[in-house]
Amino acid sequence: MLDIILPVFVLIGIGAALQRKFSLDLYTLAKINIYFLVPGIIFVKLYEAKLSWDVFQQVFIFFALFIVSLYVFSLLASLLFHYNKSMKVAFSNSVLFYNSGNYGVPVNDLVFRHDPFALSIQILILTFQNILTFSYGIFVLKAINGGKLKAALGYFKMPVLYAVLFGVGLNVTNIQLPAFIETPAQYSADAMIAIALLTLGAQMAQLRFSEHLFSVYASVFIRLVCGPVIAFSLVLLLHLDGVVAQALIISSAMPTSVNSSIIAQEYENEPAFATQAVIFSTLLSSVTVSATIYFVRILF
């Protein structure tokens, strides 16, 4: 709690305080994160990664099974609570999209003491999460009112996709970047953690409570409690161990992503629920993520 979670919440608190004091332009901050900082760190870490193909496959298979499992849980909850189509999508997004970037990366960095191997695993999760959020996440929201083809094509405008392709491509081909490209790329990656947490705090300072509290509690329970339990089961099923197992389980415990609230507001799909899911899951994660880290270190 003191060494890992508190430093994260200090920066979130600073972001919230700055937002209260100066009314920061959240639209600009969000764009800086999505179009500059996140692609920057994804590109740099994939370019520098020393991951074997086996580890990449393990992380991908784990992530795919994890997302499918979470979707099943969210679908069962939606059927149980008789949600309409829009609420079903919002509830599913709040469970599937977790904060693997501006929360998960700092936590990983602190837990594993700047271990590049562990951070590379988190970057892979971040990459897969961004692809999922800005493809499937936007697609299902747009599909509620039609426009499926436009939703699918919209993903190709996102720089994350090209950061992944260039990062992996240059890594595999062992091409050395010139200093005038590598240095600014490294600067953007280094800036990601502080600015992302500050942005998260500023965004949370703008969020408001209203309704759907029971649904919020259900979403938070699946995201923060069921998520790590499912991840633990998958790690055992896939016979994973050591740093890989620890990093994957810890990554699964992250709270609901702010992006789920952003896209819910942009497409006017249950924004009140999406907002509250982010607030409650982020606040309660200080306890659940700490507990997950504690038990993972014992078990693995």
Buried (B, 14 or more C-beta within 10 A) or exposed (E): EEEBBEBBBEBBBBBBBBBEEEEBEBEEBBEBBBBBBBBBBBBBBBBBBEBEEEBBEBBBBBBEBBBEBBBEBBBEBBEEEEBEEBBBBBBBBBBBBBBBBBBBBBBBBBBBEEBEBBBBBBBBBBBBBBBBBBBBBBBBBBBBEEBEEEBBEBBEEBBBBEBBEBBBEBBEEEEEBEEEEBEEBBEBBEBBBBBBBBBBBBBBBBBEEEEBEEBBBBBBBBBBBBBBBBBBEBBEEBEBEEBBBBBBBBBBBBBBBBBBBBBBBEBEBBBBBBBBBBBBBBBBBBEBBBBBBEEBEEEB
